[in-house]
Amino acid sequence: MPSDNESLTQIETQARGQLDAVSDEDALERWRVAFLGRRGRLTLVLRGLTDLPVDERKRVGAHANHLKRELETALQEKKARLAQSITEALVEERIDVTLPGPPLPRGRLHPTTQTLRDVLDCFVSMGFQVVEGPEIEWDHYNFEALRIPKDHPARDMWDTLWIDYEKDGERPMLLRTHTSPMQIRVMEQTQPPIRVVVPGKCYRYEATDPTHEWMLTQVEGLAVDEGISLGDLKGTLADFAHRIFGPDRKVAFRCDYFPFVEPGMELRIDCFLCGGQGCRICSRSGWIEILGAGMVHPEILEAVGYDSERYTGFAFGMGIERIAMLRHGIEDIRLFYSNDLRFLRQF
Ligand code: DAH
């Protein structure tokens, strides 16, 4: 047990040294216990005083008590300093919860999606159901079943991206060139009455230019029932055109050829830029082509097992980017998927 001035000096040096290193309240408490606690080093010196001869007891006692007071003072000072630095740290870290947060970037729907939704809403409100089909399609559905046999010149209407998969020396799979194959798939799986619209991406082997992209979004429509006539087709599509392009648009139907309809036609609206005079937008014709349509070919109805004497139907197909371009005055279809935010943010 330390019992003289020498060891008191040692205790003091160590106590002060260790106190300097203390940086939190737990360490400070451990320091207090080590030196000033009930079994602390200085406490033991004080307790051992009784064993000393009288004159030494006085001298060592006076020194030890003095040291005890000093260490207690040092402890209090350290305690105060720790408390202060905690407060300072808190002040430093203080968060003003009333400040507005950093603004979150606001997203928006792609212009294709916006127009697609408007188009679908229009047909849904007329009782059409929305169905989707595969983007990778069999030659059979994309062409054959739609009366576009191999080596038929009508195939030239669609530039096709074939899947690198061979069967019996042929490549029977492709990225669908249009949504029309879903007409067949739906008819194979359901019986009339049918009212469906089919949104989806289509792919074509195109050299891109302002009006051609290798990927496009189409909406196909199909209605099959007893007694469906060309009048139903015209009424439905005229209503659609008025709802998307405004009630003042004139609509006109003109003969066109698509292998899966008879008769086939295109729907046009009068040019909203020149009002029919003829301008750059309408290629000086006064009319803008909106979509292809027609009465479902009876051979197609028969091929899916429908009685074509009893059932008739109409079909139509449109490119959504084209409709969005007309609605918003967009002059280059390639803008849609080039991901330039300066373009996309405008919608
Ligand atoms: N599938 C045709 C195309 O991509 C568009 C089309 C024309 C669809 C006439 C139809 C239709 O359903 O009846 O060019």
Residues whose N, C-alpha, C, O or C-beta is under 5 A from the ligand:
A	BS01	DAH	T177 H178 S180 G221 F258 V261 G292 A293 G294 A315 F316 G317
